Amino acid sequence: MRCYLCCNPIRNKYVCYDIIYIEPQNKHHRKDRNRMTTIIKTKKIKIIDTGKHLELSKEAEQKIRDHWKELLEVHPWLFNGPVYSTVKMENNDGEVSLECELSDYANYKCGQVQDLGRYACKNTYAGGILKSTDGKFFVSLNGNGSENKGKIQFIGGVIDPDDRNESGDLDPIKAAFREFEEEAGSAIRDSIVSTGDTYLITDEKKYGVQTVFFSSMSSDEILDAFEAFKNSSDNTEIARIISFGKENIEELKEYSERHDIGVIDLLTNLITEEK
């Protein structure tokens, strides 16, 4: 997931209808050699809870239990909460629908390193990028409370069963607002005045719905608000939030080996489109 066929992550990008980026993955990892990251700029997205639980074989259950036990020995704070697995995706010219079944975090983590086949949980999560009034784009840097310390990712997390809209469908915007409060504090969440484009990012092992959120704060105010949140919270999942813009776009290269799927590529696309 972290090794590229192109050494410069700011290149190797093209536009193809509503799919704005397709990135070759894992040059050096034989198992995932042909896996791609796809970023789709959506016109509309619908996430459907089928009401089913992802079925498992006894062999898969054992693999998941054994792997989770090993994970807890290294990261004892991990919690095996509910995770929706995308079992079907449709994209009709940017109008995207995801059908999901309920699974859990242990299944997802096991499926990242072992071949569970059709029993693997394909994590469905939501969040986004925060844009300040002075045009900076903010993402998070994982801290000691994350098993991926030092990696940049979108502010966000898994979609919970309670994250629903009035129609009863799973709501990625509601999930993102909840995650913004949990990870960055209520002051930053409350500063969001509008939403921009929403993107679906997937490597077919997980499906992230990421939205651009516009803040009423400047970049300095966002940093101050996050610092105040950190000083009053015991949340160690995020070490800090960092911003990128035209003046420091080259700094994205420093994270080419430690970022979640799509982060560098979407940031690059957003920054280069800025007037």
N, C-alpha and C positions, 0 to 999 in steps of 0.2 A: 504494500500500500504506500510505502514511502520512497520507493526507488523509481526513477524516471528514465524513460528512453531518451529524453532531452534534458541535458544538464541545466538548462536555464528554464525555470518554471514560468517565466514571464513570456516565453515564446510558446510555440507549439499549440496555437489556439486558432480556431476557425468557426465561422458561422454557418449553420446548415439548417435552414428553416427555423423552427422554434428551439432547436437544440443549439445552444450557444457554445458548447465546449465538449469535446470528447478527449479524454486523456489516457494514454496507455499507462498501465500500472504494473509494478512489480517485475522489473527487468530481471532481478536477481532471485526471485522466489518462484521456483518452478511450478508450485501448486497453483499460483494465481497469475501466471505469466500473461494470460490473455484477458485478464479482468480489466475493464474500462471504467473510468468515472465519467458520467454523463451529467451535464447541467442543462436543465430545461427551464427556460423562462416561461412561466405559466400565465395563461389568461384567466384560468379558473382551476381550482383544485378541490376535490371532494374526497374525504377519507371515510370509508364505510366500515363500521364495526359489524362483522357478519354474525356476531353473537356466538361464535364457535371458539373452542380452545384448540390450539395447534396440537394435533395428535403426535404421539411419540411411540417408537418401538421400545421394547425393553432394553435393547442394546444401546439405543440413543440415550435413554434415561440414565443408564449406568455411566456412559461416557460423560454426560453432563454433571452427574453427582461427583464423579472422581475429579473432574477438572475444577469444579467449584471448590471442592475441598482444598485443592492445591492453591487456588487463587487466594482463599482466605488465610492460608498460612503466610502469604506475602503481604496481602492487603486486608487485614482483619476487619476494617471498617466497612467493607463492601456490603451492600444490601441487595438481596435477591427480590426485587420488586417486579410488578407487572410490566410487560413490554408487549406492544402490539407488533405482530409480524405481518408484513405485507406479503400476501399470497397471490395477488393479481394486480397488475398495473395496466392501465390503458391511457394512451396519449393521442388525442384527436386534435392535432394542430394547436397544441398548447393547452387544451382543456383536458386536465389530468384527473383520473380517478384511481384511488388505491383501495383495494379490499383487504381487510385485516382480520387476523385471528389472534386471540390472546395467548401470549406465551410469558416468558420471564427472562430476567437479565442473565441468569446462569446459562440458559440455553444460548442466548445471543453470544456471550463471551466464549463459550465452548465452540460454537460454530465459526468463530473467527480464526481458530487455529486447528480445528479438526473437521473432517469431512462428515457432516451429519446428513448430507443429501437433502431429501425433501422434508426432513424433520428439523432442519435448522431454522432458528428464529431470525428473520430479516428485519431488524430493528427499525421501527418507524418513529422518528423524532422530529422536533420542531424548535425553532429559535430564529436567530437572525444577526444582522449587523446593525449597529447603532450609528447614525450619522449626526454629527454635531452641526451647530449653526454656522461654524466656520469651515465646513466641508471636510472634516476628518471622519474616517470610517473606523469604528471600534470593534474589536473582537477580544476574546479572552485568552489568557495564558494560564494553563493548568498549573495548580500548586500541589502542595504536599498531600492534600486530601483526594487526589486523583491518581489512578493507576497509570495515567499518561502524563506525568509531571513534565513540564517544559514544552509541551505541545500547544500550538495555537489552535483554537477552534471557534466556531460560532457560539455566541451566548445562547444557551438553550439546553434541552435534554429530552428525555422520552416523553411521549404523549400519555398522560394518565387517563384512566377510565372516566374520570369526572370532567375532562376537558372536552366539553360538547357544546354545540350551538343549539339554537332553538329547534332545529329539525331533528336533533338527536344524533347527528353525525359528529365524529371526532373533529375538533376544531384546533388547527395548528396555531392560529393567532392567539386564542385563549391560552393554549399551552405555552406559547412564547412569553406572554405577559407574566404568567405564573413563574416561569423560569427566570425571567429578568429580575423579578423581585427576590427570588431565592438566591440568585448568584451575584446580583449587582446592587440590590437594595431597592426599597420602595421609592426613594427620591429619583433614581434614574428611570425606573418604570413609569412613574407619574410624569416624567418630563416628555414622554412620547406623545407627540401631537398628531402624527399621521403615519400612514404606512405607504411604502413604495411598492416596487415589484416583488413578487414572490417567485422563488426558484425551487425546483425539485432537483436534488442532487443524489445520485445513486451510483453504487458500484455493483448493484444486484445482490449485495450482501446486507445492505442497509439503505434506508430511504429517508433522506432529510429534507424537510420543508423549511426553507430559509427565506426570511422576509427582510427587506430594508426598512428600518424604523427611523423616523425623523424625530430628533430631540429638540426641545426648546432651549437646551443648554449649549454653551460653547464647549470646546474641548477641555479647557482648563476647569470649567465648572463640573464637567462629567468626571474628571479625574479627582477633583475635591470631594464630590459626592460619593465616589467609590471608596476613597480613603476613609471617609467618615463611616461608611457601612462596614468596612473591614475592621475598624477600631471598635465597633459595637457588636460584632458578630463573631461566632466561632466557626464560621464556614471557611474551610481551607481548600475547597475544591478549586477555586480560582485564586491564583497568586496576585494577578493584577489584570487590568484591561489595557490594551495597547492600541494606538491609532496609526493609520496609514493614510497618506495622501500623495499628491503629485511630487512633493518635495522629498519624500522618503520611500517611494515605491521600490527602489532597488533593495531596500532592507528586507523585503519579502524573501529574497534569496537566502537569507540567513536561516529561514524556517523551512527550506525545501525538503529537509529530512525529518521534520517534526511538525506536522500539521494534519488536521483531520481532512477527509476528502473534500475537495472543492474549495477550501478556504482561500488558498493563494490565487487560484484561478478566477474565482468570483470577485475577489478584491481587486485583482488586476483589471478585470473587465470594467468594474464600476469606476475605478480611478481613471482609467484611460478614456472613459466616456465623459468625464467631467469637463465642462467648458472652462 
